[in-house]
Amino acid sequence: MQVPTLDQHEALARQLAEALARIAKLEAAQPDWLREEEAMSLTGLSRSTLIRERKKNDTPLVITDSGPLRYLRSSVEAFNEARMLRKTTLRLAA
């Protein structure tokens, strides 16, 4: 196994920092509101399941009050995190 030199390590650290900066810019450029199809894609849910989930009282999903139906991106991300935590908790309890 070859051990990287300090120069190689520093170069890799710079590349990683640049990649993280590019990712941050891309994330910042993402719209705050998602169309239903985008929310379906991010959650992996069908339209009917997504509708059912957003109607629940304890849902983290936030939608627009008027105009075209949109989902707040951060609420979709929170929904995914909550779902992952539920699945993990259920697996651990089994």
mmCIF file as gemmi writes it, N, C-alpha and C atoms, coordinates in Angstrom:
data_model
loop_
_atom_site.group_PDB
_atom_site.id
_atom_site.type_symbol
_atom_site.label_atom_id
_atom_site.label_alt_id
_atom_site.label_comp_id
_atom_site.label_asym_id
_atom_site.label_entity_id
_atom_site.label_seq_id
_atom_site.pdbx_PDB_ins_code
_atom_site.Cartn_x
_atom_site.Cartn_y
_atom_site.Cartn_z
_atom_site.occupancy
_atom_site.B_iso_or_equiv
_atom_site.pdbx_formal_charge
_atom_site.auth_seq_id
_atom_site.auth_asym_id
_atom_site.pdbx_PDB_model_num
ATOM 1 N N . MET Axp A 1 ? 0.843 -1.17 0 1 0 ? 1 A 1
ATOM 2 C CA . MET Axp A 1 ? 0 0 0 1 0 ? 1 A 1
ATOM 3 C C . MET Axp A 1 ? 0.892 1.238 0 1 0 ? 1 A 1
ATOM 4 N N . GLN Axp A 2 ? 0.534 2.179 -0.845 1 0 ? 2 A 1
ATOM 5 C CA . GLN Axp A 2 ? 1.337 3.39 -0.972 1 0 ? 2 A 1
ATOM 6 C C . GLN Axp A 2 ? 0.775 4.481 -0.056 1 0 ? 2 A 1
ATOM 7 N N . VAL Axp A 3 ? 1.616 5.091 0.738 1 0 ? 3 A 1
ATOM 8 C CA . VAL Axp A 3 ? 1.218 6.164 1.647 1 0 ? 3 A 1
ATOM 9 C C . VAL Axp A 3 ? 1.328 7.486 0.897 1 0 ? 3 A 1
ATOM 10 N N . PRO Axp A 4 ? 0.239 8.294 0.898 1 0 ? 4 A 1
ATOM 11 C CA . PRO Axp A 4 ? 0.3 9.569 0.183 1 0 ? 4 A 1
ATOM 12 C C . PRO Axp A 4 ? 1.27 10.535 0.861 1 0 ? 4 A 1
ATOM 13 N N . THR Axp A 5 ? 1.898 11.335 0.027 1 0 ? 5 A 1
ATOM 14 C CA . THR Axp A 5 ? 2.808 12.358 0.552 1 0 ? 5 A 1
ATOM 15 C C . THR Axp A 5 ? 1.986 13.524 1.1 1 0 ? 5 A 1
ATOM 16 N N . LEU Axp A 6 ? 2.639 14.399 1.822 1 0 ? 6 A 1
ATOM 17 C CA . LEU Axp A 6 ? 1.971 15.577 2.368 1 0 ? 6 A 1
ATOM 18 C C . LEU Axp A 6 ? 1.425 16.452 1.238 1 0 ? 6 A 1
ATOM 19 N N . ASP Axp A 7 ? 2.202 16.602 0.169 1 0 ? 7 A 1
ATOM 20 C CA . ASP Axp A 7 ? 1.736 17.393 -0.982 1 0 ? 7 A 1
ATOM 21 C C . ASP Axp A 7 ? 0.489 16.775 -1.607 1 0 ? 7 A 1
ATOM 22 N N . GLN Axp A 8 ? 0.48 15.452 -1.741 1 0 ? 8 A 1
ATOM 23 C CA . GLN Axp A 8 ? -0.684 14.769 -2.306 1 0 ? 8 A 1
ATOM 24 C C . GLN Axp A 8 ? -1.899 14.944 -1.393 1 0 ? 8 A 1
ATOM 25 N N . HIS Axp A 9 ? -1.67 14.839 -0.105 1 0 ? 9 A 1
ATOM 26 C CA . HIS Axp A 9 ? -2.748 15.01 0.868 1 0 ? 9 A 1
ATOM 27 C C . HIS Axp A 9 ? -3.315 16.43 0.79 1 0 ? 9 A 1
ATOM 28 N N . GLU Axp A 10 ? -2.457 17.426 0.726 1 0 ? 10 A 1
ATOM 29 C CA . GLU Axp A 10 ? -2.904 18.817 0.636 1 0 ? 10 A 1
ATOM 30 C C . GLU Axp A 10 ? -3.649 19.079 -0.668 1 0 ? 10 A 1
ATOM 31 N N . ALA Axp A 11 ? -3.172 18.492 -1.76 1 0 ? 11 A 1
ATOM 32 C CA . ALA Axp A 11 ? -3.849 18.651 -3.052 1 0 ? 11 A 1
ATOM 33 C C . ALA Axp A 11 ? -5.243 18.033 -2.993 1 0 ? 11 A 1
ATOM 34 N N . LEU Axp A 12 ? -5.348 16.872 -2.381 1 0 ? 12 A 1
ATOM 35 C CA . LEU Axp A 12 ? -6.642 16.208 -2.239 1 0 ? 12 A 1
ATOM 36 C C . LEU Axp A 12 ? -7.576 17.042 -1.359 1 0 ? 12 A 1
ATOM 37 N N . ALA Axp A 13 ? -7.037 17.614 -0.294 1 0 ? 13 A 1
ATOM 38 C CA . ALA Axp A 13 ? -7.839 18.462 0.589 1 0 ? 13 A 1
ATOM 39 C C . ALA Axp A 13 ? -8.355 19.686 -0.164 1 0 ? 13 A 1
ATOM 40 N N . ARG Axp A 14 ? -7.517 20.29 -1.023 1 0 ? 14 A 1
ATOM 41 C CA . ARG Axp A 14 ? -7.949 21.436 -1.835 1 0 ? 14 A 1
ATOM 42 C C . ARG Axp A 14 ? -9.058 21.024 -2.803 1 0 ? 14 A 1
ATOM 43 N N . GLN Axp A 15 ? -8.881 19.872 -3.453 1 0 ? 15 A 1
ATOM 44 C CA . GLN Axp A 15 ? -9.897 19.389 -4.393 1 0 ? 15 A 1
ATOM 45 C C . GLN Axp A 15 ? -11.218 19.148 -3.672 1 0 ? 15 A 1
ATOM 46 N N . LEU Axp A 16 ? -11.146 18.574 -2.491 1 0 ? 16 A 1
ATOM 47 C CA . LEU Axp A 16 ? -12.357 18.317 -1.714 1 0 ? 16 A 1
ATOM 48 C C . LEU Axp A 16 ? -13.034 19.629 -1.324 1 0 ? 16 A 1
ATOM 49 N N . ALA Axp A 17 ? -12.258 20.604 -0.877 1 0 ? 17 A 1
ATOM 50 C CA . ALA Axp A 17 ? -12.816 21.907 -0.504 1 0 ? 17 A 1
ATOM 51 C C . ALA Axp A 17 ? -13.474 22.577 -1.707 1 0 ? 17 A 1
ATOM 52 N N . GLU Axp A 18 ? -12.845 22.484 -2.877 1 0 ? 18 A 1
ATOM 53 C CA . GLU Axp A 18 ? -13.424 23.064 -4.091 1 0 ? 18 A 1
ATOM 54 C C . GLU Axp A 18 ? -14.719 22.355 -4.468 1 0 ? 18 A 1
ATOM 55 N N . ALA Axp A 19 ? -14.734 21.042 -4.354 1 0 ? 19 A 1
ATOM 56 C CA . ALA Axp A 19 ? -15.944 20.275 -4.669 1 0 ? 19 A 1
ATOM 57 C C . ALA Axp A 19 ? -17.071 20.641 -3.706 1 0 ? 19 A 1
ATOM 58 N N . LEU Axp A 20 ? -16.766 20.761 -2.427 1 0 ? 20 A 1
ATOM 59 C CA . LEU Axp A 20 ? -17.782 21.145 -1.445 1 0 ? 20 A 1
ATOM 60 C C . LEU Axp A 20 ? -18.311 22.548 -1.718 1 0 ? 20 A 1
ATOM 61 N N . ALA Axp A 21 ? -17.447 23.449 -2.146 1 0 ? 21 A 1
ATOM 62 C CA . ALA Axp A 21 ? -17.879 24.807 -2.487 1 0 ? 21 A 1
ATOM 63 C C . ALA Axp A 21 ? -18.814 24.784 -3.695 1 0 ? 21 A 1
ATOM 64 N N . ARG Axp A 22 ? -18.487 23.957 -4.701 1 0 ? 22 A 1
ATOM 65 C CA . ARG Axp A 22 ? -19.362 23.836 -5.876 1 0 ? 22 A 1
ATOM 66 C C . ARG Axp A 22 ? -20.715 23.257 -5.479 1 0 ? 22 A 1
ATOM 67 N N . ILE Axp A 23 ? -20.716 22.254 -4.61 1 0 ? 23 A 1
ATOM 68 C CA . ILE Axp A 23 ? -21.973 21.654 -4.145 1 0 ? 23 A 1
ATOM 69 C C . ILE Axp A 23 ? -22.808 22.694 -3.41 1 0 ? 23 A 1
ATOM 70 N N . ALA Axp A 24 ? -22.175 23.48 -2.552 1 0 ? 24 A 1
ATOM 71 C CA . ALA Axp A 24 ? -22.896 24.52 -1.808 1 0 ? 24 A 1
ATOM 72 C C . ALA Axp A 24 ? -23.529 25.53 -2.757 1 0 ? 24 A 1
ATOM 73 N N . LYS Axp A 25 ? -22.809 25.907 -3.816 1 0 ? 25 A 1
ATOM 74 C CA . LYS Axp A 25 ? -23.363 26.842 -4.802 1 0 ? 25 A 1
ATOM 75 C C . LYS Axp A 25 ? -24.562 26.228 -5.52 1 0 ? 25 A 1
ATOM 76 N N . LEU Axp A 26 ? -24.442 24.959 -5.894 1 0 ? 26 A 1
ATOM 77 C CA . LEU Axp A 26 ? -25.546 24.284 -6.572 1 0 ? 26 A 1
ATOM 78 C C . LEU Axp A 26 ? -26.762 24.178 -5.662 1 0 ? 26 A 1
ATOM 79 N N . GLU Axp A 27 ? -26.525 23.838 -4.402 1 0 ? 27 A 1
ATOM 80 C CA . GLU Axp A 27 ? -27.639 23.731 -3.464 1 0 ? 27 A 1
ATOM 81 C C . GLU Axp A 27 ? -28.306 25.084 -3.263 1 0 ? 27 A 1
ATOM 82 N N . ALA Axp A 28 ? -27.516 26.143 -3.191 1 0 ? 28 A 1
ATOM 83 C CA . ALA Axp A 28 ? -28.073 27.484 -3.005 1 0 ? 28 A 1
ATOM 84 C C . ALA Axp A 28 ? -28.882 27.916 -4.222 1 0 ? 28 A 1
ATOM 85 N N . ALA Axp A 29 ? -28.528 27.403 -5.385 1 0 ? 29 A 1
ATOM 86 C CA . ALA Axp A 29 ? -29.223 27.775 -6.62 1 0 ? 29 A 1
ATOM 87 C C . ALA Axp A 29 ? -30.531 27.012 -6.807 1 0 ? 29 A 1
ATOM 88 N N . GLN Axp A 30 ? -30.746 25.974 -6.009 1 0 ? 30 A 1
ATOM 89 C CA . GLN Axp A 30 ? -31.968 25.183 -6.14 1 0 ? 30 A 1
ATOM 90 C C . GLN Axp A 30 ? -33.166 26.019 -5.695 1 0 ? 30 A 1
ATOM 91 N N . PRO Axp A 31 ? -34.282 25.901 -6.401 1 0 ? 31 A 1
ATOM 92 C CA . PRO Axp A 31 ? -35.463 26.663 -5.992 1 0 ? 31 A 1
ATOM 93 C C . PRO Axp A 31 ? -35.978 26.164 -4.641 1 0 ? 31 A 1
ATOM 94 N N . ASP Axp A 32 ? -36.556 27.096 -3.872 1 0 ? 32 A 1
ATOM 95 C CA . ASP Axp A 32 ? -37.088 26.735 -2.561 1 0 ? 32 A 1
ATOM 96 C C . ASP Axp A 32 ? -38.362 25.907 -2.661 1 0 ? 32 A 1
ATOM 97 N N . TRP Axp A 33 ? -39.096 26.07 -3.75 1 0 ? 33 A 1
ATOM 98 C CA . TRP Axp A 33 ? -40.366 25.369 -3.923 1 0 ? 33 A 1
ATOM 99 C C . TRP Axp A 33 ? -40.257 24.357 -5.052 1 0 ? 33 A 1
ATOM 100 N N . LEU Axp A 34 ? -40.822 23.176 -4.831 1 0 ? 34 A 1
ATOM 101 C CA . LEU Axp A 34 ? -40.748 22.074 -5.794 1 0 ? 34 A 1
ATOM 102 C C . LEU Axp A 34 ? -42.117 21.774 -6.381 1 0 ? 34 A 1
ATOM 103 N N . ARG Axp A 35 ? -42.136 21.416 -7.645 1 0 ? 35 A 1
ATOM 104 C CA . ARG Axp A 35 ? -43.367 20.905 -8.248 1 0 ? 35 A 1
ATOM 105 C C . ARG Axp A 35 ? -43.644 19.52 -7.666 1 0 ? 35 A 1
ATOM 106 N N . GLU Axp A 36 ? -44.872 19.062 -7.821 1 0 ? 36 A 1
ATOM 107 C CA . GLU Axp A 36 ? -45.256 17.764 -7.257 1 0 ? 36 A 1
ATOM 108 C C . GLU Axp A 36 ? -44.381 16.638 -7.802 1 0 ? 36 A 1
ATOM 109 N N . GLU Axp A 37 ? -44.066 16.691 -9.091 1 0 ? 37 A 1
ATOM 110 C CA . GLU Axp A 37 ? -43.238 15.649 -9.702 1 0 ? 37 A 1
ATOM 111 C C . GLU Axp A 37 ? -41.848 15.612 -9.068 1 0 ? 37 A 1
ATOM 112 N N . GLU Axp A 38 ? -41.309 16.797 -8.756 1 0 ? 38 A 1
ATOM 113 C CA . GLU Axp A 38 ? -39.993 16.857 -8.113 1 0 ? 38 A 1
ATOM 114 C C . GLU Axp A 38 ? -40.06 16.294 -6.694 1 0 ? 38 A 1
ATOM 115 N N . ALA Axp A 39 ? -41.13 16.621 -5.969 1 0 ? 39 A 1
ATOM 116 C CA . ALA Axp A 39 ? -41.305 16.081 -4.614 1 0 ? 39 A 1
ATOM 117 C C . ALA Axp A 39 ? -41.462 14.563 -4.668 1 0 ? 39 A 1
ATOM 118 N N . MET Axp A 40 ? -42.19 14.068 -5.667 1 0 ? 40 A 1
ATOM 119 C CA . MET Axp A 40 ? -42.345 12.619 -5.834 1 0 ? 40 A 1
ATOM 120 C C . MET Axp A 40 ? -40.987 11.97 -6.074 1 0 ? 40 A 1
ATOM 121 N N . SER Axp A 41 ? -40.192 12.598 -6.909 1 0 ? 41 A 1
ATOM 122 C CA . SER Axp A 41 ? -38.871 12.057 -7.227 1 0 ? 41 A 1
ATOM 123 C C . SER Axp A 41 ? -37.963 12.041 -6.003 1 0 ? 41 A 1
ATOM 124 N N . LEU Axp A 42 ? -37.97 13.126 -5.227 1 0 ? 42 A 1
ATOM 125 C CA . LEU Axp A 42 ? -37.104 13.206 -4.049 1 0 ? 42 A 1
ATOM 126 C C . LEU Axp A 42 ? -37.531 12.251 -2.937 1 0 ? 42 A 1
ATOM 127 N N . THR Axp A 43 ? -38.832 12.007 -2.813 1 0 ? 43 A 1
ATOM 128 C CA . THR Axp A 43 ? -39.314 11.119 -1.75 1 0 ? 43 A 1
ATOM 129 C C . THR Axp A 43 ? -39.413 9.669 -2.2 1 0 ? 43 A 1
ATOM 130 N N . GLY Axp A 44 ? -39.502 9.459 -3.509 1 0 ? 44 A 1
ATOM 131 C CA . GLY Axp A 44 ? -39.698 8.099 -4.009 1 0 ? 44 A 1
ATOM 132 C C . GLY Axp A 44 ? -41.131 7.624 -3.843 1 0 ? 44 A 1
ATOM 133 N N . LEU Axp A 45 ? -42.052 8.564 -3.614 1 0 ? 45 A 1
ATOM 134 C CA . LEU Axp A 45 ? -43.453 8.21 -3.393 1 0 ? 45 A 1
ATOM 135 C C . LEU Axp A 45 ? -44.279 8.454 -4.654 1 0 ? 45 A 1
ATOM 136 N N . SER Axp A 46 ? -45.363 7.706 -4.769 1 0 ? 46 A 1
ATOM 137 C CA . SER Axp A 46 ? -46.308 7.945 -5.857 1 0 ? 46 A 1
ATOM 138 C C . SER Axp A 46 ? -47.115 9.197 -5.527 1 0 ? 46 A 1
ATOM 139 N N . ARG Axp A 47 ? -47.825 9.707 -6.513 1 0 ? 47 A 1
ATOM 140 C CA . ARG Axp A 47 ? -48.643 10.905 -6.309 1 0 ? 47 A 1
ATOM 141 C C . ARG Axp A 47 ? -49.686 10.664 -5.215 1 0 ? 47 A 1
ATOM 142 N N . SER Axp A 48 ? -50.364 9.522 -5.275 1 0 ? 48 A 1
ATOM 143 C CA . SER Axp A 48 ? -51.421 9.258 -4.288 1 0 ? 48 A 1
ATOM 144 C C . SER Axp A 48 ? -50.853 9.131 -2.872 1 0 ? 48 A 1
ATOM 145 N N . THR Axp A 49 ? -49.687 8.513 -2.729 1 0 ? 49 A 1
ATOM 146 C CA . THR Axp A 49 ? -49.075 8.388 -1.403 1 0 ? 49 A 1
ATOM 147 C C . THR Axp A 49 ? -48.61 9.748 -0.902 1 0 ? 49 A 1
ATOM 148 N N . LEU Axp A 50 ? -48.061 10.554 -1.786 1 0 ? 50 A 1
ATOM 149 C CA . LEU Axp A 50 ? -47.615 11.895 -1.399 1 0 ? 50 A 1
ATOM 150 C C . LEU Axp A 50 ? -48.804 12.74 -0.94 1 0 ? 50 A 1
ATOM 151 N N . ILE Axp A 51 ? -49.924 12.637 -1.646 1 0 ? 51 A 1
ATOM 152 C CA . ILE Axp A 51 ? -51.14 13.359 -1.257 1 0 ? 51 A 1
ATOM 153 C C . ILE Axp A 51 ? -51.599 12.893 0.121 1 0 ? 51 A 1
ATOM 154 N N . ARG Axp A 52 ? -51.618 11.585 0.325 1 0 ? 52 A 1
ATOM 155 C CA . ARG Axp A 52 ? -52.034 11.025 1.616 1 0 ? 52 A 1
ATOM 156 C C . ARG Axp A 52 ? -51.114 11.514 2.741 1 0 ? 52 A 1
ATOM 157 N N . GLU Axp A 53 ? -49.814 11.532 2.474 1 0 ? 53 A 1
ATOM 158 C CA . GLU Axp A 53 ? -48.847 11.967 3.491 1 0 ? 53 A 1
ATOM 159 C C . GLU Axp A 53 ? -49.008 13.446 3.832 1 0 ? 53 A 1
ATOM 160 N N . ARG Axp A 54 ? -49.264 14.28 2.836 1 0 ? 54 A 1
ATOM 161 C CA . ARG Axp A 54 ? -49.369 15.717 3.121 1 0 ? 54 A 1
ATOM 162 C C . ARG Axp A 54 ? -50.657 16.06 3.855 1 0 ? 54 A 1
ATOM 163 N N . LYS Axp A 55 ? -51.655 15.176 3.814 1 0 ? 55 A 1
ATOM 164 C CA . LYS Axp A 55 ? -52.92 15.421 4.517 1 0 ? 55 A 1
ATOM 165 C C . LYS Axp A 55 ? -52.869 15.016 5.988 1 0 ? 55 A 1
ATOM 166 N N . LYS Axp A 56 ? -51.824 14.3 6.392 1 0 ? 56 A 1
ATOM 167 C CA . LYS Axp A 56 ? -51.7 13.882 7.789 1 0 ? 56 A 1
ATOM 168 C C . LYS Axp A 56 ? -51.439 15.102 8.672 1 0 ? 56 A 1
ATOM 169 N N . ASN Axp A 57 ? -52.002 15.068 9.88 1 0 ? 57 A 1
ATOM 170 C CA . ASN Axp A 57 ? -51.843 16.193 10.812 1 0 ? 57 A 1
ATOM 171 C C . ASN Axp A 57 ? -50.399 16.407 11.243 1 0 ? 57 A 1
ATOM 172 N N . ASP Axp A 58 ? -49.631 15.325 11.363 1 0 ? 58 A 1
ATOM 173 C CA . ASP Axp A 58 ? -48.263 15.44 11.881 1 0 ? 58 A 1
ATOM 174 C C . ASP Axp A 58 ? -47.204 15.477 10.783 1 0 ? 58 A 1
ATOM 175 N N . THR Axp A 59 ? -47.613 15.778 9.561 1 0 ? 59 A 1
ATOM 176 C CA . THR Axp A 59 ? -46.655 15.772 8.452 1 0 ? 59 A 1
ATOM 177 C C . THR Axp A 59 ? -45.738 16.992 8.492 1 0 ? 59 A 1
ATOM 178 N N . PRO Axp A 60 ? -44.469 16.798 8.163 1 0 ? 60 A 1
ATOM 179 C CA . PRO Axp A 60 ? -43.586 17.961 8.031 1 0 ? 60 A 1
ATOM 180 C C . PRO Axp A 60 ? -43.719 18.638 6.664 1 0 ? 60 A 1
ATOM 181 N N . LEU Axp A 61 ? -44.49 18.024 5.743 1 0 ? 61 A 1
ATOM 182 C CA . LEU Axp A 61 ? -44.62 18.571 4.395 1 0 ? 61 A 1
ATOM 183 C C . LEU Axp A 61 ? -45.38 19.894 4.414 1 0 ? 61 A 1
ATOM 184 N N . VAL Axp A 62 ? -44.799 20.894 3.762 1 0 ? 62 A 1
ATOM 185 C CA . VAL Axp A 62 ? -45.411 22.222 3.657 1 0 ? 62 A 1
ATOM 186 C C . VAL Axp A 62 ? -45.694 22.478 2.185 1 0 ? 62 A 1
ATOM 187 N N . ILE Axp A 63 ? -46.944 22.874 1.895 1 0 ? 63 A 1
ATOM 188 C CA . ILE Axp A 63 ? -47.323 23.167 0.512 1 0 ? 63 A 1
ATOM 189 C C . ILE Axp A 63 ? -47.784 24.618 0.416 1 0 ? 63 A 1
ATOM 190 N N . THR Axp A 64 ? -47.873 25.102 -0.819 1 0 ? 64 A 1
ATOM 191 C CA . THR Axp A 64 ? -48.321 26.474 -1.051 1 0 ? 64 A 1
ATOM 192 C C . THR Axp A 64 ? -49.784 26.624 -0.651 1 0 ? 64 A 1
ATOM 193 N N . ASP Axp A 65 ? -50.152 27.837 -0.209 1 0 ? 65 A 1
ATOM 194 C CA . ASP Axp A 65 ? -51.538 28.12 0.17 1 0 ? 65 A 1
ATOM 195 C C . ASP Axp A 65 ? -52.407 28.424 -1.043 1 0 ? 65 A 1
ATOM 196 N N . SER Axp A 66 ? -51.794 28.996 -2.073 1 0 ? 66 A 1
ATOM 197 C CA . SER Axp A 66 ? -52.561 29.366 -3.259 1 0 ? 66 A 1
ATOM 198 C C . SER Axp A 66 ? -51.673 29.213 -4.486 1 0 ? 66 A 1
ATOM 199 N N . GLY Axp A 67 ? -52.304 29.306 -5.633 1 0 ? 67 A 1
ATOM 200 C CA . GLY Axp A 67 ? -51.552 29.141 -6.878 1 0 ? 67 A 1
ATOM 201 C C . GLY Axp A 67 ? -51.249 27.677 -7.134 1 0 ? 67 A 1
ATOM 202 N N . PRO Axp A 68 ? -50.287 27.424 -8.016 1 0 ? 68 A 1
ATOM 203 C CA . PRO Axp A 68 ? -49.948 26.038 -8.334 1 0 ? 68 A 1
ATOM 204 C C . PRO Axp A 68 ? -49.394 25.316 -7.106 1 0 ? 68 A 1
ATOM 205 N N . LEU Axp A 69 ? -49.705 24.043 -6.999 1 0 ? 69 A 1
ATOM 206 C CA . LEU Axp A 69 ? -49.239 23.237 -5.872 1 0 ? 69 A 1
ATOM 207 C C . LEU Axp A 69 ? -47.721 23.139 -5.896 1 0 ? 69 A 1
ATOM 208 N N . ARG Axp A 70 ? -47.099 23.528 -4.8 1 0 ? 70 A 1
ATOM 209 C CA . ARG Axp A 70 ? -45.652 23.43 -4.645 1 0 ? 70 A 1
ATOM 210 C C . ARG Axp A 70 ? -45.351 22.938 -3.238 1 0 ? 70 A 1
ATOM 211 N N . TYR Axp A 71 ? -44.233 22.232 -3.111 1 0 ? 71 A 1
ATOM 212 C CA . TYR Axp A 71 ? -43.757 21.734 -1.82 1 0 ? 71 A 1
ATOM 213 C C . TYR Axp A 71 ? -42.503 22.505 -1.44 1 0 ? 71 A 1
ATOM 214 N N . LEU Axp A 72 ? -42.418 22.921 -0.191 1 0 ? 72 A 1
ATOM 215 C CA . LEU Axp A 72 ? -41.222 23.585 0.29 1 0 ? 72 A 1
ATOM 216 C C . LEU Axp A 72 ? -40.097 22.553 0.352 1 0 ? 72 A 1
ATOM 217 N N . ARG Axp A 73 ? -38.997 22.84 -0.338 1 0 ? 73 A 1
ATOM 218 C CA . ARG Axp A 73 ? -37.886 21.883 -0.443 1 0 ? 73 A 1
ATOM 219 C C . ARG Axp A 73 ? -37.424 21.409 0.937 1 0 ? 73 A 1
ATOM 220 N N . SER Axp A 74 ? -37.235 22.327 1.87 1 0 ? 74 A 1
ATOM 221 C CA . SER Axp A 74 ? -36.743 21.936 3.201 1 0 ? 74 A 1
ATOM 222 C C . SER Axp A 74 ? -37.73 21.018 3.909 1 0 ? 74 A 1
ATOM 223 N N . SER Axp A 75 ? -39.031 21.162 3.629 1 0 ? 75 A 1
ATOM 224 C CA . SER Axp A 75 ? -40.015 20.279 4.266 1 0 ? 75 A 1
ATOM 225 C C . SER Axp A 75 ? -39.951 18.877 3.666 1 0 ? 75 A 1
ATOM 226 N N . VAL Axp A 76 ? -39.656 18.791 2.378 1 0 ? 76 A 1
ATOM 227 C CA . VAL Axp A 76 ? -39.495 17.476 1.737 1 0 ? 76 A 1
ATOM 228 C C . VAL Axp A 76 ? -38.254 16.786 2.302 1 0 ? 76 A 1
ATOM 229 N N . GLU Axp A 77 ? -37.183 17.55 2.494 1 0 ? 77 A 1
ATOM 230 C CA . GLU Axp A 77 ? -35.971 16.981 3.085 1 0 ? 77 A 1
ATOM 231 C C . GLU Axp A 77 ? -36.235 16.524 4.521 1 0 ? 77 A 1
ATOM 232 N N . ALA Axp A 78 ? -36.994 17.32 5.296 1 0 ? 78 A 1
ATOM 233 C CA . ALA Axp A 78 ? -37.346 16.943 6.672 1 0 ? 78 A 1
ATOM 234 C C . ALA Axp A 78 ? -38.223 15.693 6.676 1 0 ? 78 A 1
ATOM 235 N N . PHE Axp A 79 ? -39.143 15.61 5.716 1 0 ? 79 A 1
ATOM 236 C CA . PHE Axp A 79 ? -40.001 14.433 5.595 1 0 ? 79 A 1
ATOM 237 C C . PHE Axp A 79 ? -39.153 13.186 5.355 1 0 ? 79 A 1
ATOM 238 N N . ASN Axp A 80 ? -38.192 13.288 4.443 1 0 ? 80 A 1
ATOM 239 C CA . ASN Axp A 80 ? -37.32 12.143 4.155 1 0 ? 80 A 1
ATOM 240 C C . ASN Axp A 80 ? -36.511 11.733 5.38 1 0 ? 80 A 1
ATOM 241 N N . GLU Axp A 81 ? -35.992 12.705 6.115 1 0 ? 81 A 1
ATOM 242 C CA . GLU Axp A 81 ? -35.221 12.399 7.321 1 0 ? 81 A 1
ATOM 243 C C . GLU Axp A 81 ? -36.095 11.716 8.367 1 0 ? 81 A 1
ATOM 244 N N . ALA Axp A 82 ? -37.306 12.237 8.566 1 0 ? 82 A 1
ATOM 245 C CA . ALA Axp A 82 ? -38.223 11.648 9.544 1 0 ? 82 A 1
ATOM 246 C C . ALA Axp A 82 ? -38.589 10.224 9.144 1 0 ? 82 A 1
ATOM 247 N N . ARG Axp A 83 ? -38.794 10.012 7.864 1 0 ? 83 A 1
ATOM 248 C CA . ARG Axp A 83 ? -39.14 8.67 7.382 1 0 ? 83 A 1
ATOM 249 C C . ARG Axp A 83 ? -37.987 7.699 7.599 1 0 ? 83 A 1
ATOM 250 N N . MET Axp A 84 ? -36.764 8.16 7.346 1 0 ? 84 A 1
ATOM 251 C CA . MET Axp A 84 ? -35.595 7.316 7.542 1 0 ? 84 A 1
ATOM 252 C C . MET Axp A 84 ? -35.431 6.975 9.031 1 0 ? 84 A 1
ATOM 253 N N . LEU Axp A 85 ? -35.644 7.959 9.901 1 0 ? 85 A 1
ATOM 254 C CA . LEU Axp A 85 ? -35.545 7.713 11.338 1 0 ? 85 A 1
ATOM 255 C C . LEU Axp A 85 ? -36.598 6.717 11.805 1 0 ? 85 A 1
ATOM 256 N N . ARG Axp A 86 ? -37.83 6.848 11.287 1 0 ? 86 A 1
ATOM 257 C CA . ARG Axp A 86 ? -38.898 5.904 11.643 1 0 ? 86 A 1
ATOM 258 C C . ARG Axp A 86 ? -38.526 4.49 11.242 1 0 ? 86 A 1
ATOM 259 N N . LYS Axp A 87 ? -38.034 4.346 10.008 1 0 ? 87 A 1
ATOM 260 C CA . LYS Axp A 87 ? -37.654 3.015 9.519 1 0 ? 87 A 1
ATOM 261 C C . LYS Axp A 87 ? -36.536 2.425 10.364 1 0 ? 87 A 1
ATOM 262 N N . THR Axp A 88 ? -35.545 3.242 10.706 1 0 ? 88 A 1
ATOM 263 C CA . THR Axp A 88 ? -34.42 2.771 11.516 1 0 ? 88 A 1
ATOM 264 C C . THR Axp A 88 ? -34.897 2.361 12.9 1 0 ? 88 A 1
ATOM 265 N N . THR Axp A 89 ? -35.766 3.168 13.496 1 0 ? 89 A 1
ATOM 266 C CA . THR Axp A 89 ? -36.293 2.859 14.825 1 0 ? 89 A 1
ATOM 267 C C . THR Axp A 89 ? -37.087 1.564 14.8 1 0 ? 89 A 1
ATOM 268 N N . LEU Axp A 90 ? -37.904 1.379 13.779 1 0 ? 90 A 1
ATOM 269 C CA . LEU Axp A 90 ? -38.689 0.149 13.67 1 0 ? 90 A 1
ATOM 270 C C . LEU Axp A 90 ? -37.788 -1.065 13.503 1 0 ? 90 A 1
ATOM 271 N N . ARG Axp A 91 ? -36.72 -0.915 12.721 1 0 ? 91 A 1
ATOM 272 C CA . ARG Axp A 91 ? -35.782 -2.019 12.526 1 0 ? 91 A 1
ATOM 273 C C . ARG Axp A 91 ? -35.082 -2.384 13.827 1 0 ? 91 A 1
ATOM 274 N N . LEU Axp A 92 ? -34.695 -1.379 14.582 1 0 ? 92 A 1
ATOM 275 C CA . LEU Axp A 92 ? -33.995 -1.627 15.843 1 0 ? 92 A 1
ATOM 276 C C . LEU Axp A 92 ? -34.923 -2.255 16.879 1 0 ? 92 A 1
ATOM 277 N N . ALA Axp A 93 ? -36.206 -1.892 16.826 1 0 ? 93 A 1
ATOM 278 C CA . ALA Axp A 93 ? -37.168 -2.429 17.788 1 0 ? 93 A 1
ATOM 279 C C . ALA Axp A 93 ? -37.538 -3.874 17.479 1 0 ? 93 A 1
ATOM 280 N N . ALA Axp A 94 ? -37.343 -4.289 16.237 1 0 ? 94 A 1
ATOM 281 C CA . ALA Axp A 94 ? -37.741 -5.651 15.83 1 0 ? 94 A 1
ATOM 282 C C . ALA Axp A 94 ? -36.777 -6.705 16.328 1 0 ? 94 A 1
